């Protein structure tokens, strides 16, 4: 499956942004989907995933602020980000695995999108 992330940009702290990840080649309903992020000089870190059943898991640092959702009819997964902070600045990447459940490890995913830059100013 080919993934394309979009929706990034520059916002001020406290504002919201929605990222999209669209797929081509196969239906996303057959994948668990994850969002990761990578800031300059830092390792890639888990943000959230949506299992094929629709169950979701979040990193502790985004609980209550970010929401992952999927629209299988549009073959898309979204990451709604509210109350953004400067520490959220990173390249955000979406990933897919054919496993039933997602993973908090980047090693658990076989397909990756190219990433979209999110910059939060203070």
C-alpha positions as a Markdown table, in Angstrom:
| # | Residue | x | y | z |
|---|---|---|---|---|
| 1 | Unk | 0.0 | 0.0 | 0.0 |
| 2 | Unk | 1.2 | 3.5 | -0.8 |
| 3 | Unk | 0.6 | 6.2 | 1.8 |
| 4 | Unk | 0.5 | 9.9 | 1.5 |
| 5 | Unk | 0.5 | 12.2 | 4.6 |
| 6 | Unk | -0.7 | 15.8 | 4.3 |
| 7 | Unk | -2.1 | 18.6 | 6.4 |
| 8 | Unk | 1.0 | 19.9 | 8.1 |
| 9 | Unk | 2.0 | 23.5 | 8.4 |
| 10 | Unk | 2.8 | 26.3 | 10.9 |
| 11 | Unk | 0.5 | 27.1 | 13.8 |
| 12 | Unk | 0.7 | 28.9 | 17.1 |
| 13 | Unk | 0.7 | 27.1 | 20.4 |
| 14 | Unk | -2.8 | 26.3 | 21.5 |
| 15 | Unk | -4.1 | 25.9 | 18.0 |
| 16 | Unk | -5.4 | 22.8 | 16.2 |
| 17 | Unk | -4.4 | 20.9 | 13.1 |
| 18 | Unk | -5.7 | 17.8 | 11.3 |
| 19 | Unk | -3.4 | 15.5 | 9.5 |
| 20 | Unk | -4.6 | 13.1 | 6.8 |
| 21 | Unk | -3.1 | 10.0 | 5.5 |
| 22 | Unk | -4.5 | 8.6 | 2.3 |
| 23 | Unk | -3.8 | 5.3 | 0.8 |
| 24 | Unk | -3.7 | 3.9 | -2.7 |
| 25 | Unk | -3.3 | 0.3 | -3.8 |
| 26 | Unk | -5.2 | -1.4 | -1.2 |
| 27 | Unk | -8.1 | -0.7 | 1.2 |
| 28 | Unk | -7.0 | 0.7 | 4.6 |
| 29 | Unk | -9.6 | -1.5 | 6.3 |
| 30 | Unk | -7.2 | -4.4 | 5.9 |
| 31 | Unk | -4.5 | -2.5 | 7.9 |
| 32 | Unk | -3.8 | -1.2 | 11.3 |
| 33 | Unk | -2.6 | 2.3 | 11.0 |
| 34 | Unk | -0.2 | 4.3 | 13.1 |
| 35 | Unk | 1.1 | 7.8 | 13.4 |
| 36 | Unk | 4.7 | 8.6 | 14.4 |
| 37 | Unk | 6.7 | 11.7 | 14.6 |
| 38 | Unk | 10.4 | 12.6 | 14.4 |
| 39 | Unk | 11.9 | 15.9 | 15.5 |
| 40 | Unk | 15.4 | 17.0 | 14.4 |
| 41 | Unk | 18.1 | 15.1 | 16.2 |
| 42 | Unk | 15.6 | 12.8 | 17.9 |
| 43 | Unk | 14.4 | 9.3 | 17.3 |
| 44 | Unk | 11.2 | 8.5 | 15.7 |
| 45 | Unk | 8.5 | 8.2 | 18.4 |
| 46 | Unk | 5.1 | 6.7 | 18.5 |
| 47 | Unk | 2.0 | 9.0 | 18.6 |
| 48 | Unk | -1.1 | 6.8 | 18.1 |
| 49 | Unk | -2.5 | 3.8 | 16.3 |
| 50 | Unk | -5.8 | 2.5 | 15.2 |
| 51 | Unk | -6.2 | -1.2 | 15.0 |
| 52 | Unk | -8.2 | -2.9 | 12.3 |
| 53 | Unk | -11.1 | -3.3 | 14.8 |
| 54 | Unk | -11.0 | 0.5 | 15.4 |
| 55 | Unk | -9.5 | 0.2 | 18.8 |
| 56 | Unk | -7.0 | 3.1 | 19.4 |
| 57 | Unk | -3.9 | 3.6 | 21.5 |
| 58 | Unk | -2.1 | 6.8 | 22.3 |
| 59 | Unk | 1.3 | 7.9 | 23.6 |
| 60 | Unk | 1.0 | 9.3 | 27.0 |
| 61 | Unk | 2.1 | 12.7 | 25.9 |
| 62 | Unk | -0.8 | 13.2 | 23.5 |
| 63 | Unk | -3.7 | 11.7 | 25.5 |
| 64 | Unk | -6.6 | 14.1 | 25.7 |
| 65 | Unk | -5.1 | 16.3 | 22.9 |
| 66 | Unk | -4.8 | 14.1 | 19.8 |
| 67 | Unk | -7.4 | 11.8 | 18.3 |
| 68 | Unk | -6.8 | 9.2 | 15.6 |
| 69 | Unk | -9.7 | 8.2 | 13.4 |
| 70 | Unk | -10.2 | 6.4 | 10.1 |
| 71 | Unk | -12.7 | 6.7 | 7.3 |
| 72 | Unk | -12.5 | 3.4 | 5.4 |
| 73 | Unk | -14.8 | 4.7 | 2.7 |
| 74 | Unk | -12.3 | 7.4 | 1.9 |
| 75 | Unk | -9.4 | 5.1 | 2.5 |
| 76 | Unk | -8.0 | 7.6 | 4.9 |
| 77 | Unk | -6.7 | 7.9 | 8.5 |
| 78 | Unk | -6.7 | 11.2 | 10.4 |
| 79 | Unk | -4.9 | 12.7 | 13.3 |
| 80 | Unk | -6.7 | 15.6 | 14.9 |
| 81 | Unk | -4.3 | 17.5 | 17.1 |
| 82 | Unk | -5.6 | 20.1 | 19.6 |
| 83 | Unk | -3.9 | 22.4 | 22.0 |
| 84 | Unk | -0.6 | 22.0 | 20.1 |
| 85 | Unk | 2.6 | 22.8 | 21.9 |
| 86 | Unk | 6.0 | 23.8 | 20.6 |
| 87 | Unk | 7.3 | 20.4 | 21.6 |
| 88 | Unk | 4.9 | 18.8 | 19.1 |
| 89 | Unk | 7.0 | 20.3 | 16.3 |
| 90 | Unk | 8.2 | 17.4 | 14.1 |
| 91 | Unk | 7.7 | 15.5 | 10.9 |
| 92 | Unk | 4.6 | 13.4 | 11.3 |
| 93 | Unk | 4.5 | 10.1 | 9.4 |
| 94 | Unk | 1.8 | 7.6 | 8.9 |
| 95 | Unk | 2.4 | 3.9 | 8.7 |
| 96 | Unk | 0.5 | 0.7 | 8.0 |
| 97 | Unk | 0.7 | -2.9 | 9.1 |
| 98 | Unk | -1.4 | -5.9 | 7.9 |
| 99 | Unk | -1.5 | -7.1 | 11.5 |
| 100 | Unk | -4.8 | -6.9 | 13.3 |
| 101 | Unk | -3.4 | -4.6 | 16.0 |
| 102 | Unk | -1.1 | -1.7 | 15.6 |
| 103 | Unk | 2.2 | -1.3 | 17.4 |
| 104 | Unk | 4.0 | 1.4 | 19.4 |
| 105 | Unk | 7.2 | 0.4 | 17.7 |
| 106 | Unk | 8.1 | 1.6 | 14.3 |
| 107 | Unk | 9.4 | -1.9 | 13.6 |
| 108 | Unk | 5.9 | -3.1 | 13.6 |
| 109 | Unk | 5.0 | -1.4 | 10.3 |
| 110 | Unk | 5.9 | -2.3 | 6.8 |
| 111 | Unk | 4.6 | 0.7 | 4.9 |
| 112 | Unk | 5.3 | 4.3 | 5.5 |
| 113 | Unk | 4.2 | 7.6 | 4.0 |
| 114 | Unk | 6.7 | 10.4 | 3.3 |
| 115 | Unk | 5.8 | 12.6 | 6.3 |
| 116 | Unk | 4.4 | 16.1 | 6.8 |
| 117 | Unk | 6.0 | 18.8 | 8.7 |
| 118 | Unk | 4.2 | 20.3 | 11.7 |
| 119 | Unk | 5.7 | 23.4 | 13.3 |
| 120 | Unk | 4.2 | 25.0 | 16.4 |
| 121 | Unk | 5.4 | 28.4 | 17.4 |
| 122 | Unk | 5.3 | 29.7 | 20.9 |
